[in-house]
Amino acid sequence: MVSKVERYGWAVAMAVLMALAIPWFLWGDSRIALGLPLWLWWHVGWLTLSSVVFCLFARRAWGIGITDTRPTGGERA
């Protein structure tokens, strides 16, 4: 069972990942690092971070908002 605080934590993590998905501040920036544009490195880092967060979510809290943990009519609490 996932606590209410943890549910809010996952919601915040999702909101942060969504906010960081598009590097608005790098638009029009022509700097190059290791042969690739800086904005492309931003996406490499973002995808890595997203993968780690999703892996943690899948192991720890899969089913939040999807599975119903309340007892049904035949079960007692």
C-alpha positions in Angstrom: 0.0 0.0 0.0 1.4 3.4 -1.0 0.9 6.2 1.4 -0.8 9.5 0.5 2.6 11.4 0.9 4.2 9.0 -1.5 1.4 9.4 -4.0 2.0 13.2 -3.9 5.7 12.6 -4.3 5.2 10.6 -7.5 2.9 13.3 -8.8 5.5 16.0 -8.1 8.2 13.8 -9.8 6.0 13.5 -12.9 5.3 17.2 -13.0 9.0 18.0 -12.7 9.9 15.6 -15.5 7.2 17.1 -17.7 8.4 20.6 -17.0 12.0 19.6 -17.9 11.0 17.8 -21.1 11.5 20.7 -23.4 14.5 22.9 -22.8 13.0 26.3 -23.7 16.0 28.1 -22.4 18.2 26.3 -25.0 16.2 27.3 -28.0 18.4 29.2 -30.4 21.6 28.2 -28.6 24.2 27.0 -31.0 26.8 25.8 -28.5 28.3 22.4 -29.2 29.6 19.9 -26.6 31.5 16.7 -27.7 30.3 17.1 -31.3 26.6 17.4 -30.5 24.4 20.5 -29.8 23.8 21.3 -26.2 20.1 20.8 -26.5 20.6 17.3 -27.6 22.7 16.5 -24.5 19.9 18.0 -22.5 17.6 15.3 -24.0 20.1 12.6 -23.3 20.2 13.6 -19.7 16.5 14.0 -19.4 15.8 10.5 -21.0 18.3 9.0 -18.5 16.6 10.7 -15.6 13.2 9.7 -16.9 14.3 6.0 -17.2 15.6 6.0 -13.6 12.4 7.5 -12.2 10.2 5.1 -14.2 12.3 2.2 -13.0 11.8 3.3 -9.4 8.1 3.9 -10.0 7.6 0.5 -11.6 9.3 -1.3 -8.7 7.8 0.7 -5.9 4.4 2.1 -6.8 3.1 0.5 -9.9 -0.7 0.8 -10.1 -1.2 4.1 -8.3 -4.5 5.5 -9.5 -5.2 2.3 -11.5 -5.7 -0.5 -9.0 -8.4 -0.3 -6.4 -7.2 -1.4 -3.0 -10.5 -0.9 -1.2 -12.2 -4.1 0.0 -15.2 -5.3 -2.1 -18.6 -6.1 -0.7 -17.7 -9.7 0.2 -14.4 -8.8 2.0 -14.1 -7.4 5.5 -11.8 -4.5 6.3 
